[in-house]
Amino acid sequence: MDALAPAVTFALVVPVAWPWLLMAVQVVAQVLLFARRGLYRMRLSPSVLSDLPALLGLTLLPWYVTMEVLDVWAPQQGFGWAVLAYGAGTQTALTCVGRAAVYRVRRRTAVRSPQSTLVVGQGAPARQVTAALHDHPAYGLRPVGLVAAAGDEQRVAGDDAVPLPVLTSHQEVGRAVVQNSVRHAVFTAPPEATPDGAALFTLLAGHGCRMWLITGPGTVAAPPAGGRPDHLWGFTAQPLRDGTDRPLGHGVKRAVDAVLAAVGLVVAAPVMAACALAVRLSDGPGVIFRQERVGRHGRPFVLLKFRTLRPADVQESATRWNVASDGRLSRVGRMLRRTSLDELPQLWNVLRGDMSMVGPRPERPFFVAQFSRSHPGYQARHRMPVGITGLAQVNGLRGDTSIEERARFDNHYIETWSLWQDACVLARTAGSLFRLGGS
């Protein structure tokens, strides 16, 4: 809607035909300015009136720049202050109308399809926030559980509370998130001021939950993101972020992944055809091996590989850890594993969006559950898309190596992520292929 508003304004207001490239640049600049100002961040109580000052100011800026540019480079297509004021005012009005329509649709959708939410806190604040969410479904947050420290169950679940299960351990929280498809977590006190709050914050972030801090009057909290106030039925509301929420950067990463995967599939097509033929002649039908793996935010997907060994049954495929020394490996299968050519079909997983070129390696659900219980940082690996290669792998942590060290490298990669780091990992991966390290 924000991109459509300037396009309609140009048709209604501009006295002469502008070059299409100039109009496209202004539309893109407009959307980027809004994004930079935080006008696309999710809020619990969005309001067009609260958006209006930012919308007007950020609409005037591109119009003023365009006026000055045309005055210098194409005076015959220039316009004056009257057209600027009329154009910026019309565009702002259209933007407000569009946003009002979107907000209305969002509220209706929230009532029809609320998202499961955990409330983290204790005492009266937790009860009041839970009651507000329950009584006002337009926020789209349906409470399904209360998270409290062990021994605080009675302080949370008072007589006036909405009856909900009380979760007192990380294991219970993890199960509740998976079983109820929890997408939001509401803290009634800052995580650093909550018993075990930092570890709980990391756990919920690893599951992909969007987190909020909801506080009552008189509570000292950091200013809301972007400086724009938000509330939940009179409670002050602000988003809590784990430092990896970078939508623009991740959008660029996804675009780069798609391009690299598409080019890779074309370039590697002859090699993949030769691998498929070799597997078919050596080991019979069933060239592609499919296996369920766990991706970003714990979502399962089907990973593709060239078959190097035929499992005895589905149970063995899902629960056997390492087959590198299995006697059933054929000469072709052993060669594919040593050269990592068996991984080439995963370029299709990347193109589909199941995986990234670089990220934590995906694992089977059986081992994800096992490792998450044994290694506290393992679940947090799923904050980012899983990858064909990763920082742990280029440091030699592949095959039968330390899971704890892998999780440490993967979380370090996530917390320090950049496109340049991805390029470095890909370069090191390309170098390692010539050493025949295998998978």
N, C-alpha and C positions, 0 to 999 in steps of 0.2 A: 504493500500500500504506500509506503514511503517513497519507493521508486516510481510508482505510477503518478503520484501527485505532481512532481515537476514536469513530467511528460505532458499531462493534461494542461498544466499552467502554460507551457510554451505554446500550445495550440490556441489557447484562449487570449493570452496577453501579449506575447511578443509581436511587435508590428511588422517585422521582416523575418524571412526564413533563415534560421541559424544553420550552420553546417551540422550535420548529424553527429559528427565526432565531438564537437563542442558540447552538444546536448548530452551525449553519452557520458562525457567526462564530468559534467555537472551532476548528473544523476548518481554516478559512482561516488563522487566526492561527498554528495549529500548523505548517502547511506554510511560511508566510512566515518563522517563526522558524528552522525547519530550513534554509531557503534562505539566510537571513542568516548563519547559523553556518557555511555552506559544506558542508552535509551532502548536497548534490546535485552537488557538483563531482566530475568523473571522477577516479578514482584507479586506479593500476595494481594495488595490492594492498588492495582494500577488505576490512574486517574488522568484523563486528558487535560483537566485544568492544571494539575501539578506538572504535567509535561509542557504546557504551553510556553512558559518563558524560555526554556531550553530550545524548543522547536523553533520559535520565532528568531532567536539569536543565531542559531546555526543555519537557518534558512537565509537570513540576510547576508551572511558572510559569503557564500558562493555567488549569490547574485551581485554583490559588490565587486568581487574579484572578476567576474565575467564582464561587468560593465567597464572596468578599467582595462582589461585585456582587449576588448573590442575597440575601445577608444584609441588604443595605440596601434593595433594590428589591422583592424578593419573598420575605420570610422563610418563607412557607409552603412554598416550593420549595427552601429552603436545605439544606445538608448540613454535616457536621462534619469534623474532621480525619481520622477513621477512614475515611470514604468517600473523602476526598481521597487518602489514602495508598493505599487499595485501588484506586481508579480510575486514579491515575497509574501505579501498579505494573503493573496489568493492561494498560493502554495501552502502556507501555514494552515489556512482554513480547510483545504482539501485533506491535508495530512491529519488534522484533528478529526475530521469526519471519518476517515479511514481507520484511524486508531480506535475511535469510539466503537465502530462496528466490530473490529477485531476483539476488543475487550469484552463486548457483549457476548460474542460467540464463545470466548474463553470461559466466561462465567457460567453460561449454560452447559458447556461441555464439562466443566468442573463438577456441576451438580449431578449430571448424568453418569459421569465416569470418574469418581474421586480416586486419588492415588493413596495407597497404603502408607501410613506414617507412624513412626515411633516417637514418643515423647520422652525426652531424657531429663530427669530432674526428680525433685522430691518435695513433699510438703504441699502447702497451699498453692504456690505458683504452678506446679505440675497439674494439680487438680483443676485450677482455673483455665489453664491453656487447653487442657483436654476437653473441658466442657465447652469452651468457645469453638473449638474445631468441630465438636459433635453437633452443636446447636446451629452452626452457620456453615452449611455444606458448600456455599458459593466459593469458599477458599480452595476447594478441591483437595483437601487433606483429610483423609479418613483415619483417625487413630486406631491402631490395632494392637498396641502394646505400650507399657510404661517401663522405662529402664531406670532402675534405682540400685543403689549400693546394697549389698547384703545386709539385712537387719533393718532396712528402712521401709519394708513393705507396708507396715501399718501407717507410717507417716504419709505414704503416697496414696494408698487406697482407703480414703476416708469414707464416711457414710454418704457424702454428697458427690462422690466421684463417679464418673462413668465407669461401669464395670469392665475392666480390661485386665489381661494377664500381666503380671509384674515380672520382669526379666532381671535377674541379678548377676548373671555371669556372661562372659563373652561368648561362650558356646551357645547359650540360650538366645542371645541376640543374633548370632550368625544364623542359627536355625530359623528364627522368626523372620529374618530378612529374606531368606530363600523361600520359605514356605508361603509367605504372604506377598512376595514380590514387592517388598518395601522400596519406595523411591524417594522418600523424604524422612529426615530426622529433625526434630525440633528440640533444641536445648533451651532450658529455662534459666540457665546460668552459663557463663563462659566455660568452655571445656577445661581451661587451665585452672578454673576454680571449682571444678567438679571432681570428686574422688574417681581416679582412674579415667578422667575425662579425655586426656590426650590419647591414650591407647584406644579408647572407644571411638574417638574421632577418626583415627587412622583406620580402624576396622570398618566403620561405616563408609568412609571414603573409598576404601578398597572394594566395597560392594557397589560403588557408583551412586550412593545416595546423595541427594541434594540436601544440604544442611542449613538450618536457620537458627538464629539466636533470637528468642522471644522473651522480652523482659518487661516488667511493670514499671510504673512511675518511680523516679528516684534512683533507679539503677544506673550506675555509671558504665557506659559502654563506648566502644570506638564509634566514630561517625559512620553512617551507612555508606556502602560502596557507591561512588559517584556523587556523594553528598545529597542524594535524593531520599526524602523520608518515606518510610513504609510502615504499615501497621497491620496487626491482626486483631480486629475487634477491640481497639483501644490500646493493645499492647504494642510496644515498639518492636519492630521486626527488621532484621538485617541478615543478609546471607553470610554464611561462614564458608570460607574457601580453603582448600588444602595446598594452594600454590601450583597445582597442575591444571587448573581450569583456565586454559588459554585457547578459546574457540577459534580465533583467527589463525594462530600458529598451527593448530591441529587440522584446520581446514586446508592450509597449504600442504601440510604433511600428507593428508589424504589425496590431494591432487597430484603431488609428486609420486606417491605410491601407484596411483592408477596409471600414470604415464609410463613409469618404469616397468610396471607389470605388463602393460600392453606391448611395449617395445621388446621386453624380454621374451614374451611368448612368441612374437614374430621371429626374432633373431634365433631363439633356441628351438624353433619348430623342427629343423632337420635333426638336431641332436635328440630331441624328445621322441621323434619318430624312430630313430635308431634304437633308443633305449627300449621303447615299447616293443619293437620287433624282437630284440634280444630276449626280453622277459618272456614274450609269447613262445619263442622257439625253445627256450631253456626250461621254463616252468609251467607251460601250458596256459589255458585261458585264465582271464582275470588279471589283466595287466595293471589296472589301477587299484590301489589299496585304499579303502575308506575307513576312517576311524573318528569317533566322536572326541573332540577336544573342548577345552573351556577357554573362551575368549574374554574380551573386555567386559567388565562388570559381572563376570561369572556366567555369561551367556554361552550356551553350547553351540558348536558348529561342527560340520563334517570336514575334516582335513584330508587332503588328497596327496598320495605318494605313489611312486612306482613300487609295485610289490617286490620285495626282496626275500620274503619268507611267508609261507602260508600257515597261519596259526592253526592249532588243532581244533579250536572252537572259539566262540565269541568271548567266553570267560577268560581264556588265555590272552586274547587280544587286548582286553580291557584292563587286565591286572598284572600281566608279566612285565617286569621292569626293564630288563635289558636283554636283547637278543644278539648282541654283537658277536658272541662266541658260540652261538647255536650251531650245532652240527648240520642242521637242515638247510643252512644258507648255501645256495648254489654259487658257482663261480661268478655268474652274472650278478647275483644279488650282492655278493661280497664286494665286487668291483663298484657297483652302484653306490653302496654305502661308503666305501673308502673315498670315492670322488664326490660324494654328496649329490650326485646326479639324480638320486631317487627323490630329492626335494623339489625338482623343477616343476611338477604339477601344482605346487603351492602358489606359483605365480597366478594361477586362476583364483585361488582363495583370496589373494591380495586384490585382484581386479574386482572381485565380487564385494569386497569390503569386510570379509571375515577376518583378515589379517593385515598387517603392515609389512613393509620390507624389513624394518628394524623394530624390535620390541622384545619383551620377554617371550621366551619360547612357550607355546601352549602345551598343556599337559592333559592327560585323561582325567575324567571326573573322579575316578577311584583314588588316584594319587593326589589330586588337588585336595580332596577331603582329608586324606592321611597327612599330607605335608602341612596343611593349614593348622591341624591340631598340634603337630610337633614343632613347627617353626612359626613364631608369632608374626614375622614380617612377610610370610609367604602369600597370604590372601591379598595384601596390599599391591602385589605385582599386577593385579587385574585392573588397576586404575587407568592403564594405557592399553591400546590395541596390542595384541600379541604379534610376534614377528617371525619371519623366516630365519633371521639371524638377530643377534643381540650383543650387548656389551659383555654379558657373561660368557657367551660362546667364543667371542674373539679373544677372551682371556683364558681359554682352555677349559672352561667349565661346561663340558658337554659329555654325554654318555653317562658312565657310572662315576659321577663326581659329587662333591658336597652340595646338598640342597640348600643348606644354610648360607653358603657362600654365593650360590646362584641368586638366592633371594636378595642378598645384600647388594650384589652388583645390579640386579634388575631395579631395585628401589632407588639406588643411586642414579641410574640412568633416567628414571622417571622424574626424579626431583631436580635433575640438572639438564633436562632435555633441551635440545636445540637442533635445528636443521643441520648445522655444521657437525654436531656430534653424530647424527645419522649418517652423514657423508663419510665421516672418519670410520665408522663401524663397517659400512659397505666396502670401503677401500681395504680395510684389514681383512674382511671376509674374502674378497677377491684374491688377496695375497695368500690366504690360508688354503685356498683350493689347490694351489700348486704344490702344497706340502702333503696332500692326500691324508688329511687328518681324520676324515670320516665323521660320522655322526654317532 
